[in-house]
């Protein structure tokens, strides 16, 4: 029994890791999504399938308004780690470019009559089969062997909103754990409006442009990209999440026509606010982590693959001694890009 539990833990750990990567990918692309479980699924432990049904994690979201589900199986092999399902109506499926799914070896079938309508050799015939079908709803099903396949396919169909949220995670009244990133701010499961929906008028404290905020004072200016936050308004000279610079510095940069980019001092201040930040240098991502050693705070700098590089005892130690390729980070900071909170 103990061995079975250990094997289950390993299987689920791998599935959850993939689900979290999918969630981060959708967040980065401003897609509202919900994390859930698919029940009634037999899994394989070792070489045998279990008789019991186990839940597997999945991510629910919408692509071009079409209900979409990505399942992360706990039974995997080198050619299979999960599957994706889309549930379009007739008009929606006829408007899709089905060639996008070709690399995934997909199937199409009617929702009610369960007829297989896909002809891999002739997409025109597939479209004709769909048009003639008595079904009004359909299912597109495809297995995938790596996350990049799904990322590439999903990215083609993503419609990025003209306005967006700062990332907000919450538990909806329907019981699902939801990540809201897009302007519509609705639960992908029950469609109830998020409490973080932008619906109150406000003025951007940086440029003065009219914008929207939620009931908590959060929003984003579409003119200068400043992220509204009530604490930033209160502590104007401090770096406060979700911005990487202080409000007063943002005003100064905006008046000078400069982008809201943090200098190294700002970046370290952000680290002490959030404990994890990242940046990119010569196509390699680096992460800074605020850790603890014998009840004293230390700063660790790793490459994005988790390779340990350096440890620093204080903020001053880091600023004066952090190096990449034998160059002091403070001397090459202007060459770094994609400075952000750890994604």
C-alpha positions in Angstrom: 0.0 0.0 0.0 2.8 2.4 0.9 4.5 1.7 -2.4 1.2 2.4 -4.3 0.8 5.7 -2.5 4.4 6.8 -3.4 3.8 5.9 -7.0 0.5 7.9 -7.0 2.3 10.9 -5.5 4.9 10.8 -8.3 2.2 10.5 -11.0 0.1 13.4 -9.6 3.2 15.6 -9.0 4.1 15.4 -12.7 0.5 16.1 -13.8 0.1 19.1 -11.4 3.4 20.5 -12.7 2.2 20.4 -16.3 -1.2 21.9 -15.2 0.6 24.8 -13.4 2.7 25.5 -16.5 -0.4 25.6 -18.6 -2.0 28.0 -16.1 1.1 30.3 -16.3 1.0 30.2 -20.1 -2.7 31.2 -20.2 -2.0 34.0 -17.6 0.8 35.4 -19.7 -1.6 35.5 -22.7 -4.5 37.1 -20.6 -6.8 34.1 -20.8 -9.4 33.6 -18.0 -9.2 29.9 -16.9 -10.2 27.6 -14.1 -8.4 24.7 -12.5 -10.6 21.6 -12.0 -10.6 17.7 -11.9 -12.0 15.2 -14.3 -13.4 12.3 -12.3 -14.2 8.7 -13.4 -10.7 8.0 -14.9 -8.8 4.8 -14.6 -5.0 5.3 -14.2 -2.0 3.0 -14.7 0.4 2.3 -11.9 3.5 0.5 -13.1 2.3 -1.9 -15.8 -1.3 -2.4 -14.7 -4.4 -0.3 -14.8 -6.3 0.2 -11.5 -9.8 -0.9 -11.0 -10.6 2.3 -9.0 -11.5 5.6 -10.7 -9.2 8.5 -9.9 -9.5 12.2 -10.8 -7.0 13.9 -13.1 -6.3 17.6 -13.2 -7.5 19.8 -16.0 -7.6 23.4 -17.1 -10.9 24.9 -18.4 -10.9 28.1 -20.6 -12.3 29.4 -23.9 -10.7 29.8 -27.3 -12.5 32.1 -29.7 -15.5 31.7 -27.4 -15.3 27.9 -27.6 -15.4 25.8 -24.5 -12.0 24.2 -24.2 -10.6 21.7 -21.7 -7.0 20.5 -21.4 -6.5 17.2 -19.4 -3.2 16.3 -17.8 -3.2 12.5 -17.5 -1.3 10.7 -14.7 -0.7 7.7 -17.0 1.8 8.9 -19.6 4.4 7.7 -22.0 6.9 9.4 -24.3 4.2 10.0 -26.9 1.3 11.0 -24.6 0.9 13.2 -21.5 -2.7 14.3 -21.9 -5.4 15.4 -24.2 -7.4 18.5 -25.2 -11.1 18.9 -26.1 -12.9 21.7 -27.8 -16.7 21.9 -27.9 -17.7 24.1 -30.9 -21.1 24.5 -32.5 -21.5 24.1 -36.2 -20.8 27.7 -37.1 -17.7 27.8 -34.9 -16.2 24.6 -36.2 -16.7 25.6 -39.8 -14.9 28.9 -39.2 -11.8 27.1 -37.6 -8.6 26.3 -39.5 -8.5 22.6 -38.8 -4.9 22.3 -40.1 -3.8 23.8 -36.8 -4.7 20.5 -35.2 -3.0 18.2 -37.7 0.2 17.6 -35.7 -1.9 16.4 -32.8 -3.6 13.5 -34.7 -7.0 14.8 -33.8 -10.5 13.4 -34.1 -13.8 15.3 -34.8 -17.2 13.7 -33.9 -20.7 14.9 -33.4 -21.8 15.6 -29.8 -25.1 13.6 -30.0 -24.7 11.1 -32.7 -21.0 10.3 -32.0 -20.2 10.0 -35.7 -16.5 10.4 -36.6 -16.3 13.2 -39.2 -12.6 13.6 -39.7 -10.7 12.7 -42.8 -7.0 13.4 -42.4 -6.4 13.1 -46.1 -9.1 15.5 -47.1 -10.1 18.5 -45.0 -12.6 19.6 -47.6 -14.4 16.3 -47.1 -14.3 16.8 -43.3 -16.0 20.2 -43.7 -18.6 18.6 -46.0 -19.2 15.9 -43.4 -19.7 18.6 -40.7 -22.1 20.6 -42.9 -24.2 17.5 -43.6 -24.2 16.3 -40.0 -27.4 16.4 -38.0 -25.4 17.5 -35.0 -25.4 21.1 -34.0 -22.5 20.7 -31.5 -19.2 18.9 -32.0 -16.1 17.7 -30.2 -12.5 18.1 -31.4 -10.3 15.7 -29.5 -6.5 15.4 -29.6 -3.8 13.7 -27.6 -0.5 15.6 -27.1 3.0 14.5 -26.2 4.4 17.8 -24.9 3.2 21.2 -23.7 4.8 23.0 -26.6 2.3 21.4 -29.0 -0.6 22.7 -27.0 1.0 26.1 -26.5 1.5 26.5 -30.2 -2.1 25.5 -31.1 -3.7 27.6 -28.3 -1.6 30.7 -29.2 -3.1 30.7 -32.7 -6.6 30.9 -31.4 -6.1 33.3 -28.5 -7.9 36.6 -28.8 -6.0 39.0 -26.5 -8.3 41.6 -24.8 -7.8 45.3 -25.5 -7.7 45.8 -21.7 -6.6 43.3 -19.0 -6.4 42.6 -15.3 -3.5 42.3 -13.1 -3.4 38.6 -12.3 -6.2 37.7 -9.8 -6.7 34.2 -8.4 -9.9 33.5 -6.4 -12.4 30.8 -5.6 -15.7 31.4 -7.5 -19.1 30.8 -5.8 -19.4 27.7 -8.1 -16.5 26.2 -6.2 -13.8 26.4 -8.9 -10.4 27.9 -8.5 -10.3 30.7 -11.1 -7.5 32.8 -12.6 -8.9 36.0 -14.1 -6.6 37.9 -16.5 -8.8 39.3 -19.3 -11.1 42.3 -19.3 -14.4 40.4 -19.3 -13.5 38.9 -15.9 -15.9 36.0 -15.9 -15.6 32.5 -14.5 -15.0 30.1 -17.4 -17.3 27.5 -15.7 -20.4 29.4 -14.5 -19.7 32.7 -16.3 -20.4 34.7 -13.1 -18.6 38.1 -13.1 -15.4 38.1 -11.1 -15.3 40.5 -8.1 -12.1 41.8 -9.7 -14.0 43.0 -12.8 -13.1 46.6 -13.8 -16.3 48.6 -13.5 -15.5 51.8 -11.5 -14.2 55.0 -13.1 -10.9 56.3 -12.0 -8.1 58.6 -13.1 -4.6 57.2 -13.6 -2.4 58.7 -10.9 0.6 58.8 -13.3 -0.8 60.4 -16.5 -4.3 61.5 -15.5 -6.1 59.4 -18.2 -9.6 58.0 -17.5 -9.5 54.3 -16.8 -11.4 51.6 -14.8 -10.7 49.9 -11.5 -12.3 47.1 -9.5 -13.8 47.3 -6.1 -10.4 46.8 -4.5 -8.8 49.7 -6.4 -6.9 47.6 -8.9 -6.8 48.4 -12.6 -4.5 49.2 -15.5 -4.1 52.4 -17.5 -4.4 51.8 -21.2 -2.5 55.0 -22.0 0.7 54.6 -19.9 0.4 51.0 -18.7 0.6 51.9 -15.0 -1.1 49.3 -12.8 -3.5 50.9 -10.4 -3.0 49.9 -6.7 -4.4 51.6 -3.6 -1.2 50.9 -1.6 1.0 52.5 -4.3 -1.1 55.7 -4.0 -0.5 55.6 -0.2 3.2 54.9 -0.3 4.3 56.9 -3.4 8.0 56.4 -3.0 8.0 52.6 -2.5 8.0 49.8 -5.0 4.8 47.9 -4.4 3.4 44.9 -6.4 2.2 44.8 -9.2 4.5 47.6 -10.4 8.3 47.4 -10.4 8.9 51.1 -9.7 7.4 53.6 -7.3 4.5 55.9 -8.2 6.6 59.0 -7.9 9.3 57.5 -10.1 6.7 56.5 -12.7 5.4 60.1 -12.8 9.0 61.3 -13.4 9.7 58.8 -16.2 6.3 59.5 -17.8 7.1 63.3 -17.9 10.4 62.5 -19.5 8.8 60.2 -22.1 10.7 57.1 -20.8 9.4 53.6 -20.2 8.6 52.3 -16.7 11.8 50.2 -16.4 13.3 49.4 -12.9 16.9 50.2 -12.2 18.8 47.6 -10.1 17.9 49.3 -6.8 14.2 49.2 -7.8 14.5 45.6 -8.7 16.0 44.6 -5.4 13.3 46.6 -3.6 10.8 44.6 -5.5 12.5 41.4 -4.5 12.1 42.3 -0.8 8.4 42.9 -1.5 7.7 39.7 -3.4 10.6 37.4 -2.5 11.0 36.2 -6.2 11.8 38.1 -9.3 13.3 37.3 -12.7 15.2 38.9 -15.6 16.7 37.9 -18.9 20.3 38.4 -20.1 21.6 37.1 -23.5 18.5 34.8 -23.9 19.0 33.2 -20.5 16.5 33.8 -17.7 17.8 34.4 -14.1 15.8 34.3 -10.9 16.5 36.1 -7.6 15.1 34.4 -4.5 14.9 36.0 -1.0 15.7 33.1 1.3 16.6 32.4 4.9 19.8 31.0 6.4 20.1 30.7 10.2 17.3 33.2 10.6 19.1 35.7 8.4 17.8 36.8 5.0 20.0 36.0 2.0 19.7 36.5 -1.7 20.1 33.6 -4.1 20.6 34.1 -7.9 20.0 31.0 -10.1 19.6 30.5 -13.8 16.1 29.6 -14.9 16.9 25.9 -14.9 17.5 25.9 -11.2 21.3 25.9 -11.4 22.7 27.6 -8.3 25.0 30.5 -9.2 25.6 32.8 -6.2 24.5 33.6 -2.7 24.7 37.0 -1.1 24.4 38.0 2.6 22.9 41.4 2.1 21.3 43.7 -0.5 24.6 45.7 -0.6 26.6 42.5 -1.1 24.4 41.5 -4.1 24.5 44.9 -5.8 28.3 45.2 -5.4 29.2 41.6 -6.2 26.6 39.8 -8.3 28.2 38.6 -11.6 27.2 37.0 -14.9 29.9 35.9 -17.3 32.5 37.5 -15.0 30.7 40.9 -15.4 29.2 42.8 -12.5 25.4 42.8 -12.9 25.3 46.4 -12.0 27.5 47.2 -15.0 25.3 45.2 -17.5 21.9 45.9 -16.0 20.9 48.1 -18.9 21.4 45.1 -21.2 19.0 42.9 -19.3 15.4 42.6 -20.4 12.0 41.1 -19.3 12.5 42.2 -15.7 9.4 40.9 -13.9 8.0 39.1 -10.9 8.8 35.4 -11.1 6.4 33.8 -13.6 
